[in-house]
Amino acid sequence: MPLRWDQLHLSPIAWDFGFFQLRWYSLAYLAGIMIGYWHLSRMIRQPGAPMAQRHADDLFFYATLGIILGGRLGYATFYAPELWAHPSELVKLWEGGMSFHGGLIGTVLAIAFVCWRNGLSFIRVCDYIAPCAPIGLFFGRCANFVNGELWGRVTTADVPWAMIFPGAGPNPRHPSQLYEALLEGVILATVLITLFWKTRARWRPGLLMGTFATGYALSRFIVEFYREPDAQLEEFALRTGLSMGQWLTLPMLAIGLTLLIRALARPPLGTVTPSPAD
């Protein structure tokens, strides 16, 4: 028999105070942002950091705004355009509906603003943000699973971890939220954190940022084959052959590969290339 989500006794609500409900999804965002900020503060204490602690503090504030506003507006733009006709619905974040790609755009704009205001290197600052991003992705995907949302496509009971989700019919499905938590969160974080702390990757501008963009794009593209498309976009996926999530990852993949090639083709910072006369 396949597993059943409701037998796990999970609830989207972490604590119910009667007058206020604290949801796991909100805690996931908070945990991702706070742990990411803590890790960034450790990273910039290492030699060659492109910013000071005061810049990290500014990034913490503006990136949080970028994640929330960009994520919500991106969801309305890419997945639920009808929300634009009802602006009051846009502010109902507690009802769910956030887009990673929208949050990414918002975060990039926040980083660009802080870099412009303080005269920092945009690429190098992004390199330091990149290892922190998968931490938030991991918690976010785990919260999706706890909420019993964004389930995967129908599969057979032969898959040992196939699961029946409430509201998704009687057929077992892939727990694609956990696939994403593993690929976009655990594995990508392990790769990026190892590159930062165990290699000289941070001395190659664009390498960590390119690794994140490429790694996320490939992970998301693969998982989308196991993830059920949003109901309002099923026809779009059938018509184009790819889901909206897959189409949105293609530009990200192109940017990531470009950054990787550029970073590896140039000498690391601090490397002096001797002149022909020498």
C-alpha positions in Angstrom: 0.0 0.0 0.0 1.3 3.5 -0.8 2.0 6.0 2.0 -0.7 8.5 2.9 0.2 12.1 3.7 -2.7 12.4 6.2 -1.3 9.4 8.2 1.8 11.5 9.0 -0.4 13.8 11.1 1.2 17.0 9.6 -0.4 20.4 9.8 0.4 23.7 8.1 -0.1 25.4 11.4 2.9 25.3 13.8 1.1 27.0 16.7 -2.4 28.3 17.1 -2.8 31.1 19.6 -6.5 31.5 18.9 -6.2 35.1 17.7 -3.2 34.3 15.6 -1.9 31.2 13.7 1.8 30.7 13.1 2.4 28.6 10.0 5.3 26.4 9.1 5.6 28.2 5.8 6.3 31.5 7.6 8.8 29.8 9.9 10.5 28.3 6.8 11.1 31.7 5.3 12.3 33.1 8.7 14.7 30.2 9.2 16.1 30.4 5.7 16.7 34.2 6.0 18.1 34.1 9.5 20.5 31.1 8.9 21.5 32.6 5.5 22.3 35.9 7.3 24.3 34.1 9.9 26.3 32.2 7.3 26.9 35.3 5.2 28.3 37.1 8.3 30.8 34.2 8.8 31.8 34.3 5.1 32.6 38.0 5.0 35.1 37.6 7.9 37.3 35.7 5.6 40.1 37.4 3.6 39.1 39.1 0.4 35.4 39.7 1.2 33.8 42.2 -1.1 31.7 43.9 1.7 31.6 44.7 5.3 29.1 43.7 8.0 27.1 46.9 7.6 26.6 45.9 3.9 25.4 42.5 5.0 22.9 44.1 7.3 21.5 46.2 4.5 21.4 43.1 2.3 19.5 41.3 5.0 16.8 44.0 5.0 16.4 44.6 1.3 16.8 41.0 0.2 14.0 40.0 2.6 11.8 42.6 0.9 12.9 41.4 -2.5 12.1 37.7 -1.6 8.6 38.5 -0.3 7.5 41.1 -2.8 9.2 39.5 -5.8 8.0 36.0 -4.8 4.4 37.2 -4.6 4.4 39.4 -7.7 6.2 36.7 -9.6 3.5 34.2 -8.7 0.8 36.6 -9.9 2.7 37.2 -13.1 3.8 33.7 -14.0 1.2 31.4 -12.4 -2.0 33.4 -11.5 -2.5 36.5 -13.7 -6.0 36.7 -12.4 -4.7 38.1 -9.1 -3.8 41.4 -10.9 -7.5 42.0 -11.3 -8.0 41.7 -7.5 -5.2 43.7 -5.9 -6.5 43.0 -2.4 -5.8 39.3 -3.0 -2.1 40.0 -3.6 -1.4 40.8 0.0 -2.9 37.5 1.3 0.5 35.8 1.6 -0.9 33.5 4.3 -3.0 31.8 1.6 0.1 30.7 -0.2 1.3 31.4 -3.7 5.0 32.4 -4.1 7.3 32.1 -7.1 11.0 31.2 -6.7 11.8 33.0 -10.0 10.0 36.1 -8.8 11.8 36.0 -5.5 15.1 35.6 -7.3 14.4 38.7 -9.4 13.4 40.6 -6.3 16.6 39.5 -4.5 18.8 40.4 -7.5 17.3 43.9 -7.6 17.9 44.3 -3.9 21.5 43.2 -4.2 22.0 45.6 -7.2 20.6 48.5 -5.2 22.8 47.8 -2.2 25.9 47.5 -4.5 25.1 50.6 -6.4 24.5 52.7 -3.2 27.8 51.5 -1.6 30.0 51.1 -4.7 30.3 47.3 -4.3 31.1 44.6 -6.9 27.7 43.1 -7.9 29.1 39.9 -9.2 31.3 39.3 -6.1 28.5 40.1 -3.7 26.3 37.6 -5.6 29.0 35.0 -5.2 28.7 35.4 -1.4 24.9 35.3 -1.4 24.8 32.1 -3.6 25.9 29.6 -0.9 23.2 30.9 1.4 20.3 30.7 -1.0 19.9 26.9 -1.0 19.3 27.0 2.8 16.1 28.9 2.3 15.1 26.7 -0.6 15.5 23.6 1.6 13.2 24.9 4.3 10.7 26.3 1.8 10.3 22.9 0.0 10.0 21.1 3.4 7.2 23.5 4.2 5.5 22.7 0.9 5.5 19.1 2.0 4.2 19.8 5.4 1.4 21.9 3.8 0.5 18.9 1.5 0.8 21.2 -1.6 2.7 21.2 -4.8 2.6 17.4 -5.0 4.1 15.3 -7.8 2.7 13.5 -10.8 0.8 10.2 -10.5 3.0 7.2 -10.2 2.6 3.5 -9.3 2.6 1.9 -5.9 5.8 0.2 -6.9 7.6 3.4 -6.0 8.3 2.7 -2.2 7.9 6.4 -1.3 4.9 7.1 -3.5 2.3 9.0 -1.5 -1.4 9.8 -1.6 -2.0 13.5 -0.9 -5.3 15.0 0.3 -7.0 16.8 -2.6 -4.9 15.1 -5.2 -7.2 12.1 -5.9 -6.8 8.5 -4.9 -3.7 7.7 -6.9 -0.2 7.6 -5.4 2.1 10.5 -6.4 5.7 11.5 -6.3 6.5 13.6 -3.2 8.3 16.0 -5.5 8.6 18.6 -2.7 11.1 16.3 -1.1 12.9 15.8 -4.4 13.3 19.6 -4.6 14.4 19.9 -1.0 17.1 17.3 -1.7 18.4 18.7 -5.1 17.9 22.4 -4.7 18.5 22.4 -1.0 20.8 19.8 0.5 22.9 18.9 -2.6 23.3 22.4 -4.0 24.1 23.9 -0.5 26.7 21.2 0.0 28.4 21.9 -3.3 28.4 25.7 -2.9 29.5 25.7 0.8 32.2 23.2 0.0 33.4 25.3 -2.9 33.5 28.4 -0.7 35.2 27.0 2.3 37.5 24.3 0.8 38.6 25.8 -2.5 39.5 29.2 -3.9 36.3 29.5 -5.8 35.4 32.9 -4.2 38.5 34.4 -5.9 37.0 33.7 -9.3 34.2 36.3 -9.7 31.0 34.7 -11.0 32.0 31.1 -10.2 29.8 30.6 -7.2 26.9 32.6 -8.7 27.2 30.6 -11.9 27.3 27.3 -10.0 24.1 28.2 -8.1 22.2 29.3 -11.2 23.3 26.3 -13.2 22.7 23.8 -10.4 19.3 25.2 -9.5 18.2 25.3 -13.2 19.2 21.7 -13.8 17.6 20.5 -10.5 14.3 22.3 -11.2 14.2 21.2 -14.8 14.6 17.6 -13.8 12.1 17.7 -10.9 9.4 19.3 -13.0 9.1 16.0 -14.9 7.9 14.5 -11.6 5.9 17.5 -10.3 2.3 18.1 -11.2 1.9 21.4 -13.1 -0.3 24.0 -11.5 -3.9 23.3 -12.4 -4.3 26.6 -14.3 -1.2 25.8 -16.4 -1.8 22.2 -17.4 -3.0 23.2 -20.8 0.1 25.4 -21.3 2.4 22.5 -20.3 0.6 20.1 -22.8 0.7 22.7 -25.6 4.4 23.7 -25.2 5.8 20.3 -24.0 7.4 21.9 -20.9 6.0 23.3 -17.7 6.1 27.0 -16.8 8.8 26.1 -14.2 11.0 24.5 -16.9 10.6 27.4 -19.3 11.6 29.9 -16.6 14.7 27.8 -15.8 16.1 28.0 -19.3 17.2 31.7 -19.1 18.7 30.9 -15.7 20.6 28.0 -17.1 22.0 30.1 -19.9 23.1 32.9 -17.5 24.7 30.3 -15.1 26.7 28.6 -17.9 27.9 32.0 -19.2 29.1 33.0 -15.7 30.9 29.7 -15.2 32.7 29.9 -18.6 33.6 33.5 -17.9 34.9 32.8 -14.4 37.0 29.8 -15.4 38.4 31.5 -18.5 39.9 34.4 -16.4 42.7 34.2 -13.9 41.7 34.3 -10.2 41.8 37.6 -8.3 45.3 38.3 -7.0 47.0 36.4 -9.8 49.7 38.5 -11.5 50.2 37.6 -15.2 53.8 38.2 -16.1 54.4 40.4 -19.1 56.4 39.2 -22.2 59.4 41.3 -21.1 59.6 39.3 -17.8 
